Amino acid sequence: MLERLRAVGVTQALWLSTCDRVEVQAVHPRPNEAALAIAAVMAERVGMATADFSDQLYTRAGPDAIRHLFAVACSLDSQIIGEPHILGQLKAAHRGAATLGLTGPELEAVLQAAYAAAKRVRSETPIAEGATSLAAAAIQVARDLHGDLKRCSALLIGLGDMGTLVLDGLREAGLPRLTIAAPVDRRAEAAARRLSGHFAPWADLDSALAGADIVVTATGLGRYILSTAMMEAALKRRRRRPIFVVDAAIPSDVDPAVAGMDGAFVYDLADLERVALQGRVGREAATQAAWSIVDEAVAAFARDRAERAAVPAVAALRAHFERERRRLLDDHSGLDAGSATRLLVNRLLHHPSEALREMAADQDGVGLAERAAAERLLFRLFRLDGTAAEEQAADERAADERDEDERRESGRHLQ
Protein backbone atom coordinates (compact mmCIF):
# COMPACT_ATOMS: atom_id res chain seq x y z
CA MET A 1 0.00 0.00 0.00
CA LEU A 2 2.85 2.39 0.77
CA GLU A 3 4.41 1.67 -2.61
CA ARG A 4 1.08 2.43 -4.29
CA LEU A 5 0.88 5.72 -2.41
CA ARG A 6 4.37 6.61 -3.61
CA ALA A 7 3.31 5.76 -7.18
CA VAL A 8 0.45 8.29 -7.05
CA GLY A 9 2.71 11.05 -5.75
CA VAL A 10 2.26 10.80 -1.97
CA THR A 11 5.89 10.73 -0.89
CA GLN A 12 5.52 11.27 2.87
CA ALA A 13 2.96 8.92 4.37
CA LEU A 14 2.30 6.09 6.78
CA TRP A 15 -0.43 3.47 6.60
CA LEU A 16 -2.11 2.90 9.97
CA SER A 17 -4.49 -0.03 10.42
CA THR A 18 -6.04 -0.70 13.84
CA CYS A 19 -9.24 -2.25 15.11
CA ASP A 20 -10.88 1.20 14.83
CA ARG A 21 -9.58 2.58 11.57
CA VAL A 22 -7.61 2.31 8.36
CA GLU A 23 -5.90 5.63 7.91
CA VAL A 24 -3.23 7.33 5.84
CA GLN A 25 -1.34 10.13 7.55
CA ALA A 26 0.50 12.11 4.92
CA VAL A 27 2.23 15.37 4.06
CA HIS A 28 1.39 16.90 0.68
CA PRO A 29 1.37 20.47 -0.67
CA ARG A 30 -2.13 19.97 -2.16
CA PRO A 31 -4.25 18.17 0.47
CA ASN A 32 -7.43 17.86 -1.61
CA GLU A 33 -5.55 16.32 -4.52
CA ALA A 34 -3.74 13.93 -2.16
CA ALA A 35 -7.02 12.90 -0.47
CA LEU A 36 -8.52 11.92 -3.82
CA ALA A 37 -5.42 9.91 -4.72
CA ILE A 38 -5.40 8.12 -1.36
CA ALA A 39 -9.10 7.27 -1.65
CA ALA A 40 -8.45 5.84 -5.11
CA VAL A 41 -5.66 3.64 -3.74
CA MET A 42 -7.99 2.37 -1.01
CA ALA A 43 -10.72 1.66 -3.58
CA GLU A 44 -8.26 -0.22 -5.79
CA ARG A 45 -7.13 -2.30 -2.82
CA VAL A 46 -10.64 -3.59 -2.06
CA GLY A 47 -11.86 -3.72 -5.64
CA MET A 48 -14.60 -1.11 -5.18
CA ALA A 49 -15.47 2.25 -6.61
CA THR A 50 -14.61 5.14 -4.30
CA ALA A 51 -18.24 6.26 -4.36
CA ASP A 52 -19.31 2.91 -2.86
CA PHE A 53 -17.62 3.69 0.46
CA SER A 54 -17.22 7.46 0.36
CA ASP A 55 -19.62 7.85 3.29
CA GLN A 56 -17.09 5.96 5.44
CA LEU A 57 -14.18 8.25 4.51
CA TYR A 58 -13.00 11.30 6.41
CA THR A 59 -10.35 13.83 5.50
CA ARG A 60 -8.50 16.20 7.81
CA ALA A 61 -6.06 18.86 6.62
CA GLY A 62 -3.89 21.51 8.24
CA PRO A 63 -4.46 22.11 11.97
CA ASP A 64 -7.39 19.66 12.02
CA ALA A 65 -5.13 16.90 10.71
CA ILE A 66 -2.48 17.64 13.31
CA ARG A 67 -5.02 17.61 16.13
CA HIS A 68 -6.45 14.32 14.85
CA LEU A 69 -3.02 12.68 14.68
CA PHE A 70 -2.24 13.82 18.23
CA ALA A 71 -5.59 12.43 19.41
CA VAL A 72 -4.87 9.08 17.75
CA ALA A 73 -1.44 8.87 19.40
CA CYS A 74 -2.97 9.71 22.79
CA SER A 75 -5.72 7.05 22.35
CA LEU A 76 -8.44 9.70 22.50
CA ASP A 77 -9.85 8.69 19.12
CA SER A 78 -10.34 5.03 20.04
CA GLN A 79 -13.50 3.12 20.90
CA ILE A 80 -11.91 2.55 24.30
CA ILE A 81 -10.40 5.82 25.54
CA GLY A 82 -6.80 5.37 26.65
CA GLU A 83 -6.42 1.98 24.96
CA PRO A 84 -2.72 1.21 25.43
CA HIS A 85 -1.86 -0.50 22.13
CA ILE A 86 -2.66 2.28 19.66
CA LEU A 87 0.56 4.22 20.31
CA GLY A 88 2.59 1.08 19.63
CA GLN A 89 0.65 0.49 16.41
CA LEU A 90 1.31 4.07 15.31
CA LYS A 91 5.03 3.69 15.98
CA ALA A 92 5.08 0.39 14.07
CA ALA A 93 3.40 2.10 11.09
CA HIS A 94 5.99 4.88 11.37
CA ARG A 95 8.84 2.36 11.27
CA GLY A 96 7.32 0.67 8.23
CA ALA A 97 7.07 3.96 6.36
CA ALA A 98 10.62 4.94 7.32
CA THR A 99 11.95 1.60 6.07
CA LEU A 100 10.53 2.34 2.62
CA GLY A 101 11.78 5.93 2.64
CA LEU A 102 8.30 7.43 2.90
CA THR A 103 9.03 9.77 5.79
CA GLY A 104 10.44 13.27 5.58
CA PRO A 105 11.17 16.23 7.84
CA GLU A 106 7.57 17.46 7.96
CA LEU A 107 6.03 14.07 8.79
CA GLU A 108 8.81 13.28 11.25
CA ALA A 109 8.24 16.58 13.05
CA VAL A 110 4.52 16.08 13.56
CA LEU A 111 4.94 12.43 14.62
CA GLN A 112 7.61 13.25 17.19
CA ALA A 113 5.39 16.01 18.57
CA ALA A 114 2.47 13.54 18.75
CA TYR A 115 4.62 11.03 20.67
CA ALA A 116 5.61 13.76 23.13
CA ALA A 117 1.95 14.68 23.64
CA ALA A 118 1.06 11.02 24.25
CA LYS A 119 3.82 10.77 26.85
CA ARG A 120 2.46 13.85 28.63
CA VAL A 121 -1.09 12.48 28.60
CA ARG A 122 0.03 9.20 30.16
CA SER A 123 2.22 10.83 32.78
CA GLU A 124 -0.02 13.78 33.71
CA THR A 125 -3.47 12.15 33.63
CA PRO A 126 -4.88 8.85 34.93
CA ILE A 127 -6.05 7.91 31.44
CA ALA A 128 -3.75 4.86 31.30
CA GLU A 129 -4.86 3.58 34.69
CA GLY A 130 -7.31 0.73 34.99
CA ALA A 131 -8.05 -2.11 32.60
CA THR A 132 -10.26 -1.65 29.58
CA SER A 133 -10.47 -5.17 28.15
CA LEU A 134 -10.81 -8.67 29.59
CA ALA A 135 -7.15 -9.42 28.91
CA ALA A 136 -6.06 -6.12 30.47
CA ALA A 137 -8.26 -6.84 33.49
CA ALA A 138 -6.56 -10.21 33.94
CA ILE A 139 -3.15 -8.51 33.75
CA GLN A 140 -4.18 -5.95 36.35
CA VAL A 141 -5.41 -8.56 38.81
CA ALA A 142 -2.34 -10.73 38.24
CA ARG A 143 -0.06 -7.81 39.00
CA ASP A 144 -2.04 -6.87 42.08
CA LEU A 145 -1.58 -10.41 43.36
CA HIS A 146 1.93 -11.33 42.20
CA GLY A 147 3.64 -8.04 41.40
CA ASP A 148 6.11 -8.24 38.53
CA LEU A 149 4.85 -10.80 36.01
CA LYS A 150 8.40 -11.47 34.84
CA ARG A 151 8.83 -13.62 37.95
CA CYS A 152 5.66 -15.65 37.31
CA SER A 153 4.78 -18.81 35.42
CA ALA A 154 1.44 -19.68 33.85
CA LEU A 155 -0.52 -22.77 32.97
CA LEU A 156 -3.03 -22.78 30.10
CA ILE A 157 -5.57 -25.61 30.43
CA GLY A 158 -7.42 -26.10 27.15
CA LEU A 159 -7.13 -24.20 23.91
CA GLY A 160 -10.31 -22.11 23.80
CA ASP A 161 -10.11 -18.75 22.03
CA MET A 162 -10.81 -16.60 25.09
CA GLY A 163 -8.20 -18.40 27.15
CA THR A 164 -5.61 -17.93 24.40
CA LEU A 165 -6.52 -14.24 24.17
CA VAL A 166 -6.01 -13.72 27.90
CA LEU A 167 -2.75 -15.63 27.75
CA ASP A 168 -1.49 -13.51 24.83
CA GLY A 169 -2.10 -10.41 26.94
CA LEU A 170 -0.16 -11.87 29.84
CA ARG A 171 2.74 -12.76 27.56
CA GLU A 172 2.82 -9.22 26.14
CA ALA A 173 2.87 -7.91 29.73
CA GLY A 174 6.10 -9.80 30.41
CA LEU A 175 5.07 -13.30 31.52
CA PRO A 176 8.10 -15.45 30.63
CA ARG A 177 7.14 -19.07 31.40
CA LEU A 178 4.15 -20.91 29.97
CA THR A 179 2.99 -24.50 30.17
CA ILE A 180 0.11 -25.87 28.10
CA ALA A 181 -2.07 -28.86 28.88
CA ALA A 182 -5.19 -30.05 27.07
CA PRO A 183 -7.39 -33.15 27.03
CA VAL A 184 -5.78 -34.14 23.72
CA ASP A 185 -2.03 -34.22 24.34
CA ARG A 186 -1.16 -33.98 20.66
CA ARG A 187 -2.98 -30.66 20.30
CA ALA A 188 -1.44 -29.30 23.50
CA GLU A 189 2.05 -30.25 22.31
CA ALA A 190 1.49 -28.51 18.95
CA ALA A 191 0.19 -25.38 20.71
CA ALA A 192 3.21 -25.36 23.03
CA ARG A 193 5.55 -25.31 20.02
CA ARG A 194 3.52 -22.57 18.37
CA LEU A 195 3.43 -20.41 21.51
CA SER A 196 7.03 -21.12 22.55
CA GLY A 197 5.87 -22.78 25.76
CA HIS A 198 6.23 -26.12 27.55
CA PHE A 199 3.96 -29.10 27.15
CA ALA A 200 2.43 -30.95 30.10
CA PRO A 201 0.64 -34.28 29.54
CA TRP A 202 -2.97 -34.28 30.70
CA ALA A 203 -2.12 -37.04 33.12
CA ASP A 204 0.39 -34.72 34.84
CA LEU A 205 -2.07 -31.84 35.30
CA ASP A 206 -1.76 -31.95 39.11
CA SER A 207 2.01 -31.36 38.96
CA ALA A 208 1.66 -28.62 36.38
CA LEU A 209 -0.95 -26.89 38.53
CA ALA A 210 1.38 -26.80 41.53
CA GLY A 211 4.07 -25.06 39.49
CA ALA A 212 1.82 -22.27 38.16
CA ASP A 213 1.31 -18.80 39.65
CA ILE A 214 -1.40 -18.06 37.08
CA VAL A 215 -3.82 -20.60 35.65
CA VAL A 216 -6.05 -19.93 32.65
CA THR A 217 -8.70 -22.54 31.93
CA ALA A 218 -10.43 -22.74 28.55
CA THR A 219 -11.61 -26.29 27.84
CA GLY A 220 -15.40 -25.80 27.91
CA LEU A 221 -15.92 -29.53 28.36
CA GLY A 222 -19.08 -29.03 30.36
CA ARG A 223 -17.58 -30.37 33.57
CA TYR A 224 -15.29 -29.05 36.28
CA ILE A 225 -11.59 -29.54 35.47
CA LEU A 226 -10.29 -27.86 38.64
CA SER A 227 -11.75 -29.34 41.80
CA THR A 228 -11.21 -28.30 45.39
CA ALA A 229 -9.13 -31.45 45.99
CA MET A 230 -6.78 -30.60 43.11
CA MET A 231 -6.43 -27.02 44.24
CA GLU A 232 -5.84 -27.98 47.87
CA ALA A 233 -3.06 -30.38 46.83
CA ALA A 234 -1.45 -27.72 44.60
CA LEU A 235 -1.57 -25.04 47.32
CA LYS A 236 -0.06 -27.43 49.82
CA ARG A 237 2.85 -28.20 47.49
CA ARG A 238 3.28 -24.46 46.95
CA ARG A 239 3.38 -23.85 50.71
CA ARG A 240 0.23 -21.73 50.39
CA ARG A 241 1.66 -19.35 47.81
CA PRO A 242 -1.42 -17.99 46.01
CA ILE A 243 -2.70 -19.01 42.60
CA PHE A 244 -4.61 -16.65 40.32
CA VAL A 245 -7.17 -18.57 38.27
CA VAL A 246 -8.86 -17.14 35.18
CA ASP A 247 -11.87 -19.27 34.28
CA ALA A 248 -12.29 -18.32 30.61
CA ALA A 249 -14.45 -21.32 29.74
CA ILE A 250 -18.18 -21.39 29.03
CA PRO A 251 -19.49 -23.45 30.72
CA SER A 252 -17.14 -23.07 33.67
CA ASP A 253 -14.04 -25.24 34.14
CA VAL A 254 -13.63 -24.44 37.85
CA ASP A 255 -15.66 -25.78 40.73
CA PRO A 256 -17.32 -22.72 42.37
CA ALA A 257 -16.13 -23.95 45.77
CA VAL A 258 -12.51 -23.28 44.72
CA ALA A 259 -13.17 -19.53 44.92
CA GLY A 260 -13.74 -19.85 48.67
CA MET A 261 -10.37 -21.47 49.37
CA ASP A 262 -7.54 -19.55 50.99
CA GLY A 263 -4.82 -18.90 48.43
CA ALA A 264 -7.06 -19.41 45.37
CA PHE A 265 -8.23 -16.26 43.58
CA VAL A 266 -10.76 -17.16 40.89
CA TYR A 267 -12.07 -14.70 38.28
CA ASP A 268 -14.50 -15.72 35.56
CA LEU A 269 -15.32 -13.64 32.46
CA ALA A 270 -18.04 -11.68 34.27
CA ASP A 271 -15.59 -10.73 37.04
CA LEU A 272 -13.02 -9.54 34.49
CA GLU A 273 -15.69 -7.56 32.64
CA ARG A 274 -16.58 -5.70 35.83
CA VAL A 275 -12.91 -4.80 36.35
CA ALA A 276 -12.69 -3.60 32.74
CA LEU A 277 -15.85 -1.47 33.01
CA GLN A 278 -14.49 0.25 36.10
CA GLY A 279 -11.29 1.04 34.23
CA ARG A 280 -13.22 2.48 31.28
CA VAL A 281 -15.22 4.78 33.53
CA GLY A 282 -12.02 6.06 35.13
CA ARG A 283 -10.42 6.73 31.77
CA GLU A 284 -13.42 8.54 30.38
CA ALA A 285 -13.30 10.88 33.38
CA ALA A 286 -9.71 11.78 32.47
CA THR A 287 -10.45 12.65 28.85
CA GLN A 288 -11.06 16.36 29.46
CA ALA A 289 -7.61 16.81 30.98
CA ALA A 290 -6.08 14.76 28.18
CA TRP A 291 -7.77 16.86 25.49
CA SER A 292 -6.45 20.01 27.17
CA ILE A 293 -2.93 18.63 26.86
CA VAL A 294 -3.54 17.74 23.20
CA ASP A 295 -4.82 21.24 22.39
CA GLU A 296 -1.87 22.80 24.20
CA ALA A 297 0.55 20.54 22.32
CA VAL A 298 -1.08 21.32 18.97
CA ALA A 299 -0.81 25.07 19.65
CA ALA A 300 2.84 24.69 20.68
CA PHE A 301 3.59 22.70 17.53
CA ALA A 302 1.93 25.31 15.32
CA ARG A 303 3.83 28.09 17.09
CA ASP A 304 7.13 26.26 16.68
CA ARG A 305 6.52 25.71 12.96
CA ALA A 306 5.57 29.34 12.48
CA GLU A 307 8.73 30.48 14.26
CA ARG A 308 10.81 28.19 12.07
CA ALA A 309 9.09 29.56 8.98
CA ALA A 310 10.03 33.11 10.04
CA VAL A 311 13.73 32.32 10.29
CA PRO A 312 14.53 32.86 6.57
CA ALA A 313 12.81 36.27 6.58
CA VAL A 314 14.72 37.35 9.68
CA ALA A 315 17.97 36.12 8.15
CA ALA A 316 17.26 38.04 4.95
CA LEU A 317 16.50 41.22 6.90
CA ARG A 318 19.68 40.90 8.92
CA ALA A 319 21.72 40.32 5.74
CA HIS A 320 20.14 43.40 4.12
CA PHE A 321 21.01 45.58 7.13
CA GLU A 322 24.58 44.25 7.10
CA ARG A 323 24.99 45.02 3.38
CA GLU A 324 23.80 48.59 3.89
CA ARG A 325 26.18 49.03 6.85
CA ARG A 326 29.17 47.80 4.83
CA ARG A 327 28.18 49.89 1.80
CA LEU A 328 27.97 53.04 3.95
CA LEU A 329 31.39 52.38 5.49
CA ASP A 330 32.88 51.86 2.04
CA ASP A 331 31.28 55.04 0.66
CA HIS A 332 31.87 57.30 3.70
CA SER A 333 34.83 55.92 5.62
CA GLY A 334 35.67 59.27 7.21
CA LEU A 335 32.31 60.03 8.82
CA ASP A 336 32.04 60.43 12.57
CA ALA A 337 29.78 58.06 14.50
CA GLY A 338 26.85 60.45 14.72
CA SER A 339 26.80 61.26 11.01
CA ALA A 340 27.35 57.63 10.05
CA THR A 341 24.50 56.34 12.18
CA ARG A 342 22.11 59.04 10.93
CA LEU A 343 22.97 58.22 7.34
CA LEU A 344 22.56 54.47 8.01
CA VAL A 345 19.14 55.01 9.59
CA ASN A 346 18.04 57.07 6.58
CA ARG A 347 19.19 54.40 4.19
CA LEU A 348 17.47 51.60 6.09
CA LEU A 349 14.21 53.54 6.32
CA HIS A 350 14.21 54.82 2.74
CA HIS A 351 12.35 51.93 1.07
CA PRO A 352 9.87 51.32 3.94
CA SER A 353 9.07 55.06 3.99
CA GLU A 354 8.51 55.13 0.23
CA ALA A 355 6.23 52.09 0.47
CA LEU A 356 4.12 53.72 3.20
CA ARG A 357 3.81 56.93 1.14
CA GLU A 358 2.64 54.92 -1.86
CA MET A 359 0.04 53.23 0.31
CA ALA A 360 -1.07 56.58 1.66
CA ALA A 361 -1.52 57.90 -1.88
CA ASP A 362 -3.84 55.00 -2.68
CA GLN A 363 -7.10 56.23 -1.19
CA ASP A 364 -9.38 53.30 -2.09
CA GLY A 365 -10.51 50.82 0.58
CA VAL A 366 -7.88 48.24 -0.31
CA GLY A 367 -5.04 50.74 -0.07
CA LEU A 368 -6.19 52.13 3.25
CA ALA A 369 -6.57 48.65 4.72
CA GLU A 370 -3.13 47.66 3.44
CA ARG A 371 -1.54 50.75 4.96
CA ALA A 372 -3.30 50.16 8.31
CA ALA A 373 -2.11 46.56 8.36
CA ALA A 374 1.44 47.61 7.53
CA GLU A 375 1.45 50.22 10.28
CA ARG A 376 0.17 47.71 12.83
CA LEU A 377 2.91 45.31 11.79
CA LEU A 378 5.57 48.02 12.16
CA PHE A 379 4.27 48.89 15.62
CA ARG A 380 4.54 45.24 16.61
CA LEU A 381 7.90 44.51 14.99
CA PHE A 382 9.68 47.56 16.39
CA ARG A 383 7.62 47.91 19.58
CA LEU A 384 6.62 51.48 18.79
CA ASP A 385 4.44 53.26 21.33
CA GLY A 386 1.87 55.89 20.46
CA THR A 387 4.11 58.84 21.35
CA ALA A 388 6.91 57.68 19.12
CA ALA A 389 4.50 57.10 16.28
CA GLU A 390 2.99 60.57 16.65
CA GLU A 391 6.43 62.18 16.72
CA GLN A 392 7.46 60.18 13.66
CA ALA A 393 4.28 61.18 11.81
CA ALA A 394 4.85 64.86 12.70
CA ASP A 395 8.43 64.69 11.45
CA GLU A 396 7.26 63.13 8.20
CA ARG A 397 4.59 65.82 7.73
CA ALA A 398 7.17 68.54 8.36
CA ALA A 399 9.54 66.92 5.86
CA ASP A 400 6.75 66.70 3.30
CA GLU A 401 5.92 70.39 3.83
CA ARG A 402 9.58 71.37 3.38
CA ASP A 403 9.75 69.34 0.17
CA GLU A 404 6.59 71.01 -1.10
CA ASP A 405 7.91 74.50 -0.28
CA GLU A 406 11.13 73.73 -2.11
CA ARG A 407 9.21 72.54 -5.16
CA ARG A 408 7.08 75.70 -5.21
CA GLU A 409 10.15 77.89 -4.80
CA SER A 410 11.88 76.07 -7.64
CA GLY A 411 8.83 76.57 -9.80
CA ARG A 412 8.79 80.36 -9.25
CA HIS A 413 12.49 80.64 -10.19
CA LEU A 414 11.84 78.72 -13.40
CA GLN A 415 9.00 81.09 -14.28
ZIJOBEL-V548652 format. One record per backbone hydrogen bond with DSSP energy under -1.0 kcal/mol. NH is the residue of the N-H (numbers start at 0). CO is the residue of the C=O. E is the energy in kcal/mol with one decimal. If there is no record, write none. Layout:
NH:CO:E, NH:CO:E
This chain:
4:0:-2.2, 5:1:-2.2, 6:2:-2.0, 7:3:-1.3, 8:5:-1.6, 9:4:-2.6, 12:101:-2.2, 13:24:-1.7, 15:22:-3.3, 17:20:-2.8, 22:15:-3.0, 24:13:-2.0, 26:11:-2.2, 33:29:-2.4, 34:30:-2.7, 35:31:-1.9, 36:32:-1.9, 37:33:-2.7, 38:34:-2.4, 39:35:-1.9, 40:36:-1.9, 41:37:-2.4, 42:38:-2.5, 43:39:-2.5, 44:40:-2.1, 45:41:-1.6, 47:42:-2.3, 51:48:-1.5, 52:49:-1.4, 55:52:-1.9, 56:53:-1.2, 63:60:-1.2, 65:61:-1.9, 66:62:-2.5, 67:63:-2.1, 68:64:-2.6, 69:65:-2.4, 70:66:-2.2, 71:67:-2.4, 72:68:-2.4, 73:69:-1.9, 74:71:-1.6, 75:70:-2.9, 81:74:-2.8, 82:79:-1.9, 88:84:-2.1, 89:85:-2.5, 90:86:-2.3, 91:87:-2.1, 92:88:-2.3, 93:89:-2.2, 94:90:-2.5, 95:91:-2.2, 96:92:-2.2, 97:93:-2.5, 98:94:-2.3, 99:95:-1.2, 100:97:-1.4, 101:96:-2.9, 107:103:-2.8, 108:104:-2.0, 109:105:-1.9, 110:106:-2.2, 111:107:-2.5, 112:108:-1.9, 113:109:-1.9, 114:110:-2.5, 115:111:-2.0, 116:112:-2.0, 117:113:-2.3, 118:114:-2.2, 119:115:-2.0, 120:116:-2.5, 121:117:-2.1, 122:118:-1.8, 123:119:-2.8, 124:120:-1.2, 128:125:-1.6, 136:132:-2.5, 137:133:-2.2, 138:134:-2.0, 139:135:-2.5, 140:136:-2.4, 141:137:-2.4, 142:138:-2.4, 143:139:-2.3, 144:140:-1.8, 145:141:-3.1, 146:142:-2.2, 150:147:-1.4, 151:148:-1.8, 153:176:-2.2, 154:213:-2.3, 155:178:-2.9, 156:215:-3.2, 157:180:-2.9, 159:217:-1.8, 163:159:-2.2, 164:160:-2.4, 165:161:-2.3, 166:162:-2.3, 167:163:-2.5, 168:164:-1.8, 169:165:-1.9, 170:166:-2.5, 171:167:-2.4, 172:168:-1.5, 173:170:-1.6, 174:169:-2.3, 178:153:-2.0, 179:197:-2.8, 180:155:-2.7, 187:183:-1.9, 188:184:-2.7, 189:185:-1.9, 190:186:-2.3, 191:187:-2.2, 192:188:-1.8, 193:189:-2.1, 194:190:-2.5, 196:191:-3.1, 197:177:-3.2, 199:179:-2.6, 203:200:-1.6, 204:201:-1.4, 207:203:-2.1, 208:204:-2.4, 209:205:-1.6, 210:206:-1.1, 211:208:-1.4, 212:152:-1.8, 213:152:-1.7, 214:243:-3.0, 215:154:-2.9, 216:245:-2.6, 217:156:-3.6, 224:252:-3.1, 225:252:-2.2, 230:226:-2.2, 231:227:-2.7, 232:228:-2.1, 233:229:-2.1, 234:230:-2.7, 235:231:-2.0, 236:232:-2.0, 237:233:-1.5, 238:235:-1.3, 239:234:-3.1, 240:237:-1.1, 242:262:-2.8, 243:212:-2.5, 244:264:-3.2, 245:214:-3.3, 246:266:-2.5, 247:216:-1.9, 247:245:-1.2, 254:225:-2.5, 257:254:-2.3, 259:256:-1.2, 260:257:-1.9, 263:260:-1.6, 264:242:-2.6, 266:244:-2.7, 271:267:-2.1, 272:268:-2.2, 273:269:-1.9, 274:270:-1.8, 275:271:-2.4, 276:272:-2.6, 277:273:-2.0, 278:274:-1.8, 279:275:-2.2, 280:276:-2.1, 281:277:-1.9, 282:278:-2.0, 283:279:-2.5, 284:280:-1.6, 286:283:-1.1, 289:285:-1.9, 290:286:-3.0, 291:287:-1.8, 292:288:-1.7, 293:289:-2.2, 294:290:-2.8, 295:291:-2.2, 296:292:-2.6, 297:293:-2.7, 298:294:-2.3, 299:295:-2.2, 300:296:-2.4, 301:297:-2.6, 302:298:-2.4, 303:299:-2.4, 304:300:-2.5, 305:301:-2.3, 306:302:-2.4, 307:303:-2.2, 308:304:-2.3, 309:305:-1.4, 313:309:-2.2, 314:310:-2.6, 315:311:-2.4, 316:312:-2.3, 317:313:-2.6, 318:314:-2.3, 319:315:-2.3, 320:316:-2.5, 321:317:-2.2, 322:318:-2.3, 323:319:-2.3, 324:320:-2.2, 325:321:-2.4, 326:322:-2.6, 327:323:-2.3, 328:324:-2.1, 329:325:-2.2, 330:326:-2.3, 331:327:-2.8, 334:331:-1.3, 339:335:-2.7, 340:336:-2.6, 341:337:-2.1, 342:338:-2.4, 343:339:-2.4, 344:340:-2.6, 345:341:-2.2, 346:342:-2.3, 347:343:-2.6, 348:344:-2.1, 352:348:-2.4, 353:349:-2.4, 354:350:-2.4, 355:351:-2.2, 356:352:-2.2, 357:353:-2.3, 358:354:-2.1, 359:355:-2.4, 360:356:-1.9, 361:357:-1.0, 367:363:-2.3, 368:364:-2.2, 369:365:-2.4, 370:366:-2.5, 371:367:-2.5, 372:368:-2.3, 373:369:-2.4, 374:370:-2.6, 375:371:-2.3, 376:372:-2.2, 377:373:-2.3, 378:374:-2.5, 379:375:-2.1, 380:376:-3.2, 381:377:-2.5, 383:378:-1.4, 388:384:-2.0, 389:385:-2.6, 390:386:-2.6, 391:387:-2.6, 392:388:-2.8, 393:389:-2.6, 394:390:-2.5, 395:391:-2.3, 396:392:-2.5, 397:393:-2.6, 398:394:-2.5, 399:395:-2.6, 400:396:-2.5, 401:397:-2.4, 402:398:-2.4, 403:399:-2.4, 404:400:-2.6, 405:401:-2.4, 406:402:-2.1, 407:403:-2.4, 408:404:-2.7, 409:405:-2.4, 410:406:-2.0, 411:407:-2.1, 412:408:-1.9, 413:409:-1.9, 414:410:-1.8
